[in-house]
Amino acid sequence: EVVTKSRITRDRGIDVITSPPIVVYRETIGAAAGPVEGKSPNKHNRFYITVEPLPQAVFDAIKNGDFSMNMAEIDRRNLLISLGMEKDAAKGVTHVYGTNMLVDMTKGIQYLKETMELIIEGMEEALKNGPLAREPAQGVLLKLIDVKLHEDAVHRGPAQVIPAFRSAVQGGVLMAQPTLLEPVQKVFISVPQAHMGAAVREIQGRRGTIVAMKQEGDMSVIEGSAPVAELFGFASDIRGATEGRAMWNTEFLGFFPMPMNLQNQVVVEIRKRKGLKAEIPRPSDFLE
């Protein structure tokens, strides 16, 4: 970073201002909640949903590309049932956004079909920037269980339906044990045996864990993992701790729940950085 800034300033005469590194998190839920009611601004439309964690098998199928809305309806339904989803829920899958799913459990609701596009837009707005820290949400299963719509289309347009459904999702997520997921990387270190202890301490001192250690000739090979947020400055620290003898690289491992004793602090920091109110949001901030 320093070299790049110096070259730009020297060669182009442009002053460069950089911010501290930014870590992108994810939001999810750890419990079920609802029914939750979302009301349109004009009070003429109401949406009732439940919120629950998407089953892990279904989450993995979406993430790995084994399930998509491009599949034939019967194939989608059969796959979801085989993954443990109830038949009625599997039949009612209406939309998948990232690794989040919307299921329509209603029957015979007048005007719902023509309103569904707006409902989907409200879902996407709510989950693109989750309510906890405005980070993308994943692994959320929304079930639409009842809807009350005004008979006049003028009173159930985008300005009414989208915020109503969005607020229901946001409030429901905050009622369902909202959890911040942090990105974690695998860390591979090859170091002379005499410096193995120092290398291990560098990982463990960053909320990291050691997965495996083995000897390859005179070198110790250490495999561990640590949160991305804790790895800033790792390059210089590992060089100093091992007298420059360590060779290392990283590989993205995935998103994992942040320790609850750290979550609120990190959420507040993210919200401040984004110019949001620092206070942890509550369901009542979105629901009447």
C-alpha positions in Angstrom: 0.0 0.0 0.0 2.8 2.4 1.0 4.7 1.7 -2.2 1.6 2.2 -4.4 0.8 5.5 -2.8 4.3 6.7 -3.2 4.4 5.8 -6.9 1.1 7.5 -7.6 2.2 10.7 -5.8 5.7 10.6 -7.4 4.7 9.7 -10.9 1.3 11.4 -11.2 1.5 14.2 -8.7 -1.7 13.0 -7.0 -2.1 12.9 -3.3 -3.7 9.6 -2.2 -5.8 9.3 0.9 -6.6 5.8 2.1 -9.1 4.5 4.7 -8.5 1.7 7.1 -9.2 -1.8 5.6 -12.9 -2.7 5.5 -14.1 -6.2 6.3 -17.4 -7.3 4.7 -19.6 -9.3 7.1 -22.8 -11.3 6.6 -26.0 -11.4 8.7 -28.1 -14.4 9.5 -30.5 -15.7 12.2 -30.2 -18.4 14.8 -33.9 -19.0 15.7 -37.4 -18.8 14.4 -39.8 -15.9 14.9 -43.3 -14.8 14.0 -45.9 -14.4 12.8 -44.7 -10.9 12.1 -47.1 -8.3 10.7 -46.0 -5.7 8.2 -48.4 -2.8 7.5 -48.4 -0.5 4.4 -48.1 3.2 5.0 -51.7 3.7 4.2 -52.7 0.8 6.6 -54.8 -0.9 3.9 -52.4 -3.8 3.2 -51.0 -6.3 5.7 -48.4 -9.1 5.3 -47.9 -11.9 7.8 -44.7 -13.8 7.7 -42.6 -16.2 9.8 -38.8 -16.1 9.8 -36.5 -19.1 10.4 -33.1 -20.4 9.5 -32.9 -22.0 6.1 -32.0 -25.7 6.6 -28.3 -26.3 6.2 -28.9 -28.9 3.5 -31.0 -26.5 1.4 -28.4 -23.7 2.0 -25.6 -25.9 0.8 -27.7 -27.0 -2.3 -28.2 -23.3 -3.3 -24.6 -22.3 -2.6 -23.2 -25.2 -4.6 -25.6 -24.7 -7.5 -27.5 -27.9 -7.0 -30.8 -25.9 -6.6 -32.0 -23.0 -8.5 -35.3 -21.4 -9.6 -34.4 -22.3 -13.2 -35.1 -26.0 -12.5 -38.4 -27.5 -13.4 -41.0 -27.0 -10.7 -41.4 -30.7 -9.9 -37.6 -31.2 -9.8 -37.3 -28.3 -7.4 -40.0 -29.7 -5.2 -38.6 -33.2 -5.1 -35.1 -32.0 -4.4 -36.2 -29.9 -1.5 -38.3 -32.7 0.0 -35.3 -35.0 -0.3 -33.3 -32.4 1.6 -35.8 -32.5 4.5 -38.2 -29.6 3.6 -41.9 -30.2 4.2 -44.0 -30.9 1.1 -46.2 -27.8 1.4 -43.2 -25.5 1.9 -41.3 -27.1 -1.0 -44.3 -26.6 -3.2 -44.6 -23.0 -2.3 -41.1 -21.8 -3.0 -41.5 -18.5 -4.9 -38.1 -16.8 -4.9 -34.5 -17.4 -4.0 -32.3 -14.4 -3.3 -28.7 -15.3 -2.7 -29.0 -18.0 -0.1 -32.3 -16.7 1.2 -35.7 -18.2 0.3 -39.3 -17.0 0.1 -42.1 -19.6 0.5 -45.8 -18.7 -0.2 -47.9 -20.8 2.2 -51.1 -18.9 1.5 -54.1 -20.2 -0.4 -56.7 -18.3 -2.4 -55.5 -14.7 -1.6 -57.1 -12.3 -4.1 -54.7 -10.0 -6.0 -51.7 -11.8 -4.5 -50.3 -13.0 -7.8 -50.1 -9.5 -9.3 -48.6 -8.2 -6.1 -45.9 -10.9 -5.7 -43.3 -9.0 -7.8 -43.5 -6.1 -5.3 -43.3 -8.5 -2.3 -40.1 -10.0 -3.8 -38.7 -6.5 -4.2 -39.4 -5.8 -0.6 -37.7 -9.1 0.4 -34.6 -8.2 -1.6 -34.3 -4.7 -0.2 -34.5 -6.1 3.3 -31.9 -8.8 2.8 -29.5 -7.0 0.5 -28.7 -4.8 3.5 -29.7 -6.6 6.7 -31.3 -4.7 9.6 -28.5 -5.4 12.1 -25.6 -3.7 10.4 -26.7 -3.2 6.8 -24.6 -6.2 5.7 -25.9 -8.8 3.2 -28.1 -11.5 4.8 -27.8 -15.2 4.1 -29.6 -18.4 5.2 -33.0 -16.8 5.9 -36.2 -18.7 5.2 -39.3 -16.4 4.9 -42.7 -18.0 4.9 -45.6 -15.8 3.8 -48.6 -17.2 5.8 -51.3 -14.6 5.2 -52.0 -11.4 3.3 -54.6 -8.7 3.3 -54.7 -6.5 0.2 -56.9 -3.5 -0.7 -59.2 -4.2 -3.6 -58.2 -1.0 -5.4 -54.8 -1.4 -7.2 -54.1 2.3 -6.5 -53.9 1.5 -2.8 -51.6 -1.5 -3.2 -48.9 -0.1 -5.4 -45.1 -0.2 -4.9 -45.1 2.7 -2.4 -47.4 0.6 -0.2 -46.4 -3.0 -0.7 -42.6 -2.8 -0.8 -42.1 -0.9 2.5 -44.7 -3.1 4.2 -43.0 -6.3 3.3 -39.5 -4.9 3.8 -40.3 -3.8 7.4 -41.9 -7.2 8.2 -38.7 -9.0 7.1 -36.4 -6.5 8.9 -38.4 -6.8 12.1 -38.7 -10.5 11.9 -34.9 -11.0 11.4 -34.3 -8.9 14.5 -36.7 -11.1 16.5 -35.0 -14.3 15.3 -31.6 -14.1 17.2 -29.8 -12.0 14.6 -26.2 -13.1 14.2 -23.2 -11.4 12.6 -21.0 -13.7 10.5 -17.4 -12.9 10.1 -15.1 -14.0 7.2 -12.5 -16.5 8.2 -9.4 -17.6 6.3 -7.3 -20.7 6.4 -3.7 -19.9 7.2 -0.8 -22.1 6.1 2.6 -21.5 7.5 5.9 -23.2 6.7 8.6 -22.4 9.3 11.8 -23.9 10.7 11.0 -26.0 13.8 12.9 -23.6 16.1 10.3 -20.9 15.2 7.2 -23.1 15.3 6.1 -21.9 18.7 6.3 -18.3 17.7 4.2 -18.9 14.6 1.6 -20.8 16.5 1.3 -17.9 19.0 0.8 -15.5 16.2 -2.3 -17.4 15.0 -3.7 -18.1 18.5 -3.2 -14.4 19.4 -5.6 -13.4 16.6 -8.6 -15.5 17.8 -7.2 -18.2 15.6 -7.2 -22.0 15.9 -4.6 -24.5 15.0 -6.1 -27.3 12.8 -3.0 -29.4 12.1 0.8 -29.5 12.4 3.3 -31.7 10.7 7.0 -32.0 9.9 8.4 -31.9 6.4 12.2 -32.3 6.7 13.6 -29.4 8.8 10.4 -27.4 8.4 7.2 -27.4 10.4 4.0 -26.9 8.4 1.1 -25.3 10.4 -2.5 -25.2 9.2 -4.8 -22.9 11.1 -7.6 -20.4 10.7 -8.3 -16.9 11.8 -10.9 -14.1 11.2 -10.0 -11.8 8.4 -10.4 -8.8 10.7 -7.6 -10.2 13.0 -5.1 -10.7 10.1 -4.3 -7.1 9.3 -0.6 -6.6 10.0 0.0 -10.4 10.1 2.7 -10.3 7.4 5.0 -8.0 9.4 4.2 -9.6 12.7 5.0 -13.2 11.5 8.2 -12.0 9.9 9.3 -10.4 13.1 8.3 -13.4 15.3 10.2 -15.8 13.1 13.1 -13.7 12.1 11.8 -13.6 8.5 12.0 -17.4 8.2 8.3 -18.1 7.7 6.6 -18.6 4.4 2.8 -18.4 4.5 -0.4 -18.0 2.5 -4.1 -17.9 3.1 -7.3 -19.3 1.6 -10.9 -18.2 2.2 -12.7 -20.6 4.5 -16.1 -19.1 4.8 -18.4 -17.0 7.1 -18.8 -18.1 10.7 -20.7 -16.7 13.7 -18.9 -14.0 15.6 -18.5 -14.6 19.3 -21.5 -13.0 21.0 -19.3 -11.0 23.4 -17.8 -9.2 20.4 -20.8 -8.9 18.2 -22.4 -5.8 19.6 -19.1 -3.9 19.6 -18.5 -4.8 15.9 -22.1 -4.0 14.9 -21.8 -0.5 16.5 -18.5 0.1 14.7 -19.9 -0.9 11.3 -23.0 1.3 11.8 -20.9 4.3 12.7 -18.7 3.7 9.7 -21.8 3.7 7.5 -23.2 6.8 9.0 -26.1 4.9 10.8 -27.3 5.4 14.3 -24.9 3.6 16.6 -27.6 2.0 18.7 -28.3 -1.7 18.0 -31.7 -1.7 16.2 -34.7 -3.3 17.7 -37.8 -5.0 16.1 -39.9 -2.0 17.1 -37.8 0.2 14.9 -39.4 -1.5 11.9 -42.7 -2.7 13.2 -45.7 -0.8 14.5 
